Amino acid sequence: MTESYFPEMIKKLPEADIPFEGVRGWIAQGKDQQVAFMEIEPIGMVDPHSHGAQWGIVVEGEMDLTSGGITKTYKKGDSYFIPADVVHSANFKRRTWVIDYFDDVNRYKVHEI
């Protein structure tokens, strides 16, 4: 990923250990929550899963998000909320940048080099 919508100060944050090829993220860690700045290639489907509550906003790009059985397309400036333990999945057909807030202190671990 050569182009980025996130400034260097974001990319100096700890990198997240994300198990999906084509996805990078940087973590801002709080005591009880986590914010992840994500760069996502057009990787297609992210399998259904669940975790603590998640709020996010699309910075650039587009994604189809299925949450609780309802699918919606989110584009630049759109925000979304996924309640805790609700099964959700996403489809990325083009490069997309999102910021996700997780009400889950350990949603992502720091990537160990």
C-alpha positions in Angstrom: 0.0 0.0 0.0 1.8 3.1 -1.2 -0.9 5.8 -0.9 -2.3 6.6 2.5 -4.9 8.9 4.0 -3.4 8.6 7.4 -0.5 11.0 8.4 2.8 9.8 9.7 1.8 10.5 13.3 -0.8 7.7 12.9 1.7 5.4 11.3 4.0 5.8 14.3 1.4 4.1 16.5 1.9 0.4 17.2 1.0 -1.7 14.2 -1.9 -4.1 14.8 -1.5 -7.9 14.3 -4.3 -8.4 11.8 -4.9 -11.9 10.4 -6.1 -10.8 7.0 -3.7 -10.5 4.0 -4.0 -7.0 2.5 -5.1 -5.2 5.8 -2.9 -3.0 7.9 -3.8 -1.1 11.0 -2.4 1.1 13.7 -3.6 1.0 17.3 -4.3 3.8 19.8 -4.8 2.0 23.1 -7.0 3.1 25.9 -7.5 1.6 29.4 -10.8 -0.1 28.4 -11.0 0.4 24.6 -9.0 0.5 21.4 -9.0 2.7 18.2 -7.7 1.2 15.0 -6.8 3.1 11.9 -7.2 0.6 9.1 -5.9 0.5 5.4 -7.7 -2.3 3.5 -7.0 -3.6 0.0 -9.8 -5.0 -2.1 -9.6 -8.3 -0.2 -13.2 -9.4 -0.7 -15.1 -11.0 2.2 -14.1 -10.9 5.8 -15.9 -13.9 7.4 -18.7 -13.5 9.9 -17.5 -12.9 13.5 -18.4 -11.1 16.7 -16.7 -9.2 19.5 -17.3 -6.2 21.7 -19.2 -3.1 20.4 -17.6 -1.4 17.4 -18.2 2.1 16.0 -16.5 3.1 12.8 -16.3 5.7 10.0 -15.2 5.3 6.4 -12.4 7.8 5.7 -12.1 6.9 2.0 -13.3 4.0 -0.2 -16.3 1.8 0.3 -17.4 -1.4 2.0 -20.5 -3.6 2.3 -21.2 -4.4 5.9 -23.6 -7.1 7.0 -24.6 -6.7 10.6 -27.4 -8.7 12.3 -28.4 -10.0 8.9 -28.8 -6.6 7.2 -26.3 -5.5 4.5 -25.6 -1.8 3.8 -23.0 -0.1 1.7 -20.8 2.5 3.5 -18.8 5.2 1.7 -16.6 8.1 2.6 -18.0 9.9 5.6 -20.5 7.2 6.6 -20.4 5.8 10.1 -21.6 2.5 11.5 -22.3 0.9 14.8 -22.2 -2.8 15.6 -23.5 -3.7 19.1 -21.5 -6.2 21.2 -21.8 -9.8 20.2 -23.7 -9.1 17.0 -22.4 -11.3 14.1 -21.1 -9.2 11.2 -19.0 -9.5 8.1 -17.7 -7.1 5.4 -16.9 -7.1 1.8 -14.1 -4.8 0.4 -14.2 -4.5 -3.4 -11.9 -1.5 -3.5 -9.2 0.1 -1.3 -10.7 1.5 1.8 -9.6 3.4 4.9 -11.6 3.2 8.1 -11.2 4.3 11.7 -12.8 1.8 14.2 -13.4 2.3 17.9 -13.7 -1.0 19.8 -15.3 -1.2 23.2 -12.8 -4.1 23.7 -9.4 -3.4 25.2 -7.8 -6.4 23.4 -9.5 -6.4 20.0 -6.1 -6.4 18.3 -2.7 -7.3 19.7 0.4 -5.3 18.7 2.2 -6.9 15.8 5.5 -8.4 17.0 8.4 -7.9 14.5 
